[in-house]
Amino acid sequence: MNADLNIRESTQYDVAAIESLYPKAFPDEDLLPVVRALLEEPEIGMSLVAIADSNVAAHVFFTRCEVEDCDIKTALLAPLAVTPTYQRQGIGTLLVRDGLQRLQETGVQLVCVLGDPAYYSRLGFESEALVEPPYALPAEWEGAWQSQYLGDDAKACAGKLSVPPQWQHRELWAPA
Ligand SMILES: CC(C)(COP(=O)(O)OP(=O)(O)OC[C@H]1O[C@@H](n2cnc3c(N)ncnc32)[C@H](O)[C@@H]1OP(=O)(O)O)[C@@H](O)C(=O)NCCC(=O)NCCS
């Protein structure tokens, strides 16, 4: 674990480093269009970077969303990337945990994610059956749609997750 890891909100000066991180972490997926769209309007959520050795080692974005007919503050965790030389050192875990803490402090009670359950279950996420993703998921991604309630008094929601335009692209919700 890197002793000097610093987690903070990203600024415009981090954009180039964040954009160069994604192709390295995801060589087979082009996440840059959605990453750019999110960073162009960061106020739609929270953009965090993990700085190690003065480098942007990891990035995560949490987008504010709504669940139809449910009045709790909700966020979508995506994307998350750790640059290859810093993977498997606990940085992704620390970054997500830090983000969840910050979200809870601002009153967010539900966080959804579409990702590998083997990874996200370690961070407290569980399979989500009541809140539906914005687009129907292919059968092979069953179990990849997960959520986590923050705090003890969050009431369970049911309904479709409503996402801002940056996430309203069907291809973002299906295998490449
Ligand atoms: C997936 C990712 C965000 C994890 O961040 P990280 O800082 O490397 O992971 P951490 O050090 O916090 O946690 C490591 C543990 O997570 C698990 N893990 C790491 N990458 C994983 C992956 N792609 N899928 C499932 N589990 C994974 C492993 O169990 C690992 O523990 P181990 O090293 O003891 O086996 C990061 O590796 C990454 O950006 N990878 C490239 C993109 C990718 O694979 N995305 C899929 C996301 S589900």
The ligand as a Tripos MOL2 file, in Angstrom:
@<TRIPOS>MOLECULE
LIG
   48    50     1     0     0
SMALL
NO_CHARGES

@<TRIPOS>ATOM
      1 C1        -10.7790   -3.4610  -10.9850 C.3       1 LIG1
      2 C2        -10.0100   -2.3280  -10.3370 C.3       1 LIG1
      3 C3        -10.8410   -1.0590  -10.2560 C.3       1 LIG1
      4 C4         -9.6210   -2.7740   -8.9100 C.3       1 LIG1
      5 O1         -8.8430   -1.7790   -8.2870 O.3       1 LIG1
      6 P1         -7.4870   -2.2220   -7.5690 P.3       1 LIG1
      7 O2         -6.9290   -1.0360   -6.8590 O.co2     1 LIG1
      8 O3         -6.6160   -2.8820   -8.5680 O.co2     1 LIG1
      9 O4         -8.0220   -3.3310   -6.5560 O.3       1 LIG1
     10 P2         -7.7520   -3.4270   -5.0130 P.3       1 LIG1
     11 O5         -6.2900   -3.4540   -4.7630 O.co2     1 LIG1
     12 O6         -8.5680   -2.4380   -4.2870 O.co2     1 LIG1
     13 O7         -8.3820   -4.8450   -4.7150 O.3       1 LIG1
     14 C5         -7.6760   -5.9570   -5.1740 C.3       1 LIG1
     15 C6         -8.5640   -7.1490   -5.1480 C.3       1 LIG1
     16 O8         -9.7020   -6.9500   -5.9470 O.3       1 LIG1
     17 C7         -9.9130   -8.0890   -6.7360 C.3       1 LIG1
     18 N1         -9.8190   -7.6410   -8.1210 N.ar      1 LIG1
     19 C8         -8.9230   -6.8250   -8.6820 C.ar      1 LIG1
     20 N2         -9.2170   -6.6380   -9.9640 N.ar      1 LIG1
     21 C9        -10.3300   -7.3430  -10.1880 C.ar      1 LIG1
     22 C10       -11.1230   -7.5500  -11.3240 C.ar      1 LIG1
     23 N3        -10.8570   -7.0050  -12.5130 N.pl3     1 LIG1
     24 N4        -12.2040   -8.3280  -11.1860 N.ar      1 LIG1
     25 C11       -12.4910   -8.8960  -10.0000 C.ar      1 LIG1
     26 N5        -11.7570   -8.7400   -8.9000 N.ar      1 LIG1
     27 C12       -10.6910   -7.9780   -9.0020 C.ar      1 LIG1
     28 C13        -8.9090   -9.1300   -6.4030 C.3       1 LIG1
     29 O9         -9.5080  -10.0560   -5.5470 O.3       1 LIG1
     30 C14        -7.8540   -8.3520   -5.6820 C.3       1 LIG1
     31 O10        -7.3730   -9.0610   -4.5880 O.3       1 LIG1
     32 P3         -6.0410   -9.9280   -4.7590 P.3       1 LIG1
     33 O11        -5.0160   -9.0310   -5.3810 O.co2     1 LIG1
     34 O12        -5.7450  -10.3020   -3.3570 O.co2     1 LIG1
     35 O13        -6.4240  -11.0680   -5.6350 O.co2     1 LIG1
     36 C15        -8.6840   -2.0280  -11.0970 C.3       1 LIG1
     37 O14        -7.8560   -3.1550  -11.0240 O.3       1 LIG1
     38 C16        -8.9080   -1.6490  -12.5400 C.2       1 LIG1
     39 O15        -9.1310   -0.4840  -12.8600 O.2       1 LIG1
     40 N6         -8.7960   -2.6390  -13.4340 N.am      1 LIG1
     41 C17        -8.9190   -2.4580  -14.8490 C.3       1 LIG1
     42 C18       -10.3290   -2.3930  -15.2960 C.3       1 LIG1
     43 C19       -11.1780   -3.5740  -14.8420 C.2       1 LIG1
     44 O16       -10.7570   -4.7080  -14.7650 O.2       1 LIG1
     45 N7        -12.4150   -3.2770  -14.5260 N.am      1 LIG1
     46 C20       -13.3600   -4.2130  -14.0370 C.3       1 LIG1
     47 C21       -14.0350   -3.5910  -12.8480 C.3       1 LIG1
     48 S1        -15.1170   -4.6790  -12.0450 S.3       1 LIG1
@<TRIPOS>BOND
     1     1     2 1
     2     2     3 1
     3     2     4 1
     4     2    36 1
     5     4     5 1
     6     5     6 1
     7     6     7 2
     8     6     8 1
     9     6     9 1
    10     9    10 1
    11    10    11 2
    12    10    12 1
    13    10    13 1
    14    13    14 1
    15    14    15 1
    16    15    16 1
    17    15    30 1
    18    16    17 1
    19    17    18 1
    20    17    28 1
    21    18    19 ar
    22    18    27 ar
    23    19    20 ar
    24    20    21 ar
    25    21    22 ar
    26    21    27 ar
    27    22    23 1
    28    22    24 ar
    29    24    25 ar
    30    25    26 ar
    31    26    27 ar
    32    28    29 1
    33    28    30 1
    34    30    31 1
    35    31    32 1
    36    32    33 2
    37    32    34 1
    38    32    35 1
    39    36    37 1
    40    36    38 1
    41    38    39 2
    42    38    40 1
    43    40    41 1
    44    41    42 1
    45    42    43 1
    46    43    44 2
    47    43    45 1
    48    45    46 1
    49    46    47 1
    50    47    48 1
@<TRIPOS>SUBSTRUCTURE
     1 LIG1         1 GROUP 0 **** ****
